[in-house]
Amino acid sequence: MYGAILGDIAGSRFEFSRPQNFDWKTTDFFGGMSTYTDDTVLTVATKYAVLTNTPYAKAYSLFGKKYDRVGYGTMFKNWLNASSQKGYNSYGNGSAMRVSYIGWHYTTLEEVEEQAVLSSIVTHNHPEGVRAAMATAGCVFLARTGSSKKDISQYLRKKYGYHLVRPLWFYRPFGHFDDTAMGTMPLAVRCFLESEDWESCIRNVFSVKCDTDTVACIAGGIADAYYGGTGLEEEALLKRFLIKPNNRGEFDTFLFEWATKTPEQAQKEREEKLKREREEKEKGGIFL
């Protein structure tokens, strides 16, 4: 999951503009304009939902309102403002960019795909949105459990109809911003397939003009699972970019804490919370 977040941060400053003489092979990943976007916030929200047994819609609403200036699309903003629990028939790539943790957490492909559907339909309930979420989470699961790139390609083609025959050299002359699930998924997976490690995967994303942060988030999440990490000082980078002052000038650690929290830590916190609630209830009963 760290690979998805760091991919989002690395791609954030190249989404709409690139410096003169931009060289995707050598450019620094994390410059002064790098920041997390909605991709990171909702990726962490998915993890929060899974580890706390919170409905996905409630988790996305909680995180979306807490971090409300990170580049959400208009339809998602309207969904947040309406406090809705229903999808708005989106076929954007937002359902795919936030599901990497699902591919990490669950133990079978069937569970992963089922949870990906549940995470998608609360907003992106268009068939293309659901397909992209299932495919991304499934790729992460297969990548982390030892499947080959050939196996992953066949899975995407046979189960989801994604044809990945176009190489990156074909994309590069025609690259443009496309935030649809249909336009994003083949490119993101291709960036992974032509990579040798996490870094080369993200550089592949940089080589094509696209919805850079989201393509890097999706591709980076798969590459992280496949290569067993990013090769970077992950927690130090997450601390650097995710801990920021809130509107009261206090350092907000909530996003970082949930990005790095382990299932064991979350379980212990749930048990402690239940214990406190039980003790308070018992005290209340004695008092009465």
C-alpha positions, 0 to 999 in steps of 0.5 A, spaced: 500 500 500 505 504 501 507 504 493 500 506 492 501 512 496 508 514 494 506 513 487 500 518 488 505 523 491 510 522 486 505 523 480 502 529 484 506 535 481 506 532 474 499 531 473 497 538 469 504 541 467 511 539 467 517 543 467 521 545 461 526 539 459 522 534 463 526 528 463 522 522 466 528 518 466 532 522 471 527 527 474 527 527 482 520 523 485 519 528 491 520 535 489 518 542 493 511 541 489 509 534 491 503 532 495 498 527 497 492 528 493 485 525 494 488 518 492 492 517 498 486 520 503 481 515 500 486 509 500 487 510 507 480 511 508 479 504 505 484 501 510 481 504 515 474 501 513 477 494 513 481 494 519 475 498 523 469 494 520 466 501 518 462 501 512 466 504 506 461 509 504 462 512 512 469 511 511 470 515 505 465 520 508 469 521 514 476 522 511 473 526 505 470 531 510 476 531 514 481 532 508 477 536 504 482 540 499 486 535 496 483 535 489 476 531 489 472 531 483 466 535 482 461 528 483 465 526 489 464 533 492 457 533 491 456 526 494 460 528 500 456 534 501 449 530 500 452 525 506 450 520 501 450 512 501 449 511 494 453 511 488 452 516 482 454 512 476 461 514 475 466 510 471 472 515 473 478 512 475 477 513 483 474 506 484 481 503 482 486 508 485 483 507 493 483 499 493 490 497 494 489 495 501 484 490 499 488 486 495 493 486 501 489 484 507 484 479 504 486 471 504 483 469 497 482 472 491 474 471 491 474 475 498 478 481 495 474 481 489 468 481 493 470 487 497 473 491 491 465 491 489 463 493 496 468 499 496 466 501 489 459 501 489 458 506 494 460 512 489 463 508 482 457 504 481 457 504 473 460 497 471 466 500 468 468 503 475 466 496 479 470 493 473 476 497 475 476 496 482 476 489 482 481 488 477 486 493 481 485 489 487 485 483 484 492 485 481 495 487 488 493 480 491 496 476 485 502 480 485 503 479 492 502 472 492 507 470 487 503 470 480 507 472 474 506 478 470 504 473 465 499 470 469 496 477 471 495 479 464 491 473 463 487 474 469 486 481 466 484 479 459 480 473 461 476 476 467 475 483 465 477 484 458 483 488 459 487 488 452 494 490 454 497 489 447 499 496 446 506 498 449 508 504 452 512 507 446 505 507 443 502 511 448 507 516 449 506 520 442 498 520 444 498 521 451 493 526 454 489 527 461 484 521 461 481 520 468 476 514 466 477 507 468 477 505 461 483 510 459 487 509 466 487 501 467 490 499 461 496 504 461 497 503 469 498 496 468 502 497 462 507 501 466 507 495 471 508 490 466 514 494 463 518 495 469 523 492 473 522 495 480 517 500 483 522 506 481 522 504 474 514 503 474 513 510 476 518 512 471 514 509 466 508 513 468 512 519 468 514 517 460 506 518 458 502 525 459 496 522 463 492 523 470 499 522 473 498 521 480 492 516 479 496 512 474 502 512 479 497 510 485 494 504 481 501 502 478 505 503 484 500 499 488 501 493 484 509 494 483 509 494 490 506 488 491 510 484 486 517 487 487 516 486 495 516 494 496 519 500 493 526 500 495 525 507 499 525 509 506 517 509 506 515 510 513 520 516 513 517 519 506 510 518 509 511 522 515 514 527 511 508 528 507 502 526 511 503 529 517 501 537 516 499 542 520 491 543 520 487 549 520 488 550 528 496 550 526 497 543 530 500 537 527 495 532 524 498 525 525 491 521 523 492 520 516 499 518 517 497 513 523 492 510 519 497 509 513 502 505 517 497 502 522 498 494 522 492 490 523 494 487 530 495 494 532 488 496 530 485 490 533 488 491 540 485 498 539 478 495 538 479 491 544 481 496 548 476 501 546 471 495 548 474 494 554 473 501 556 466 502 554 464 495 558 467 498 564 464 505 563 457 501 562 458 497 569 460 503 573 454 507 570 450 501 572 453 501 579 452 508 580 444 507 578 
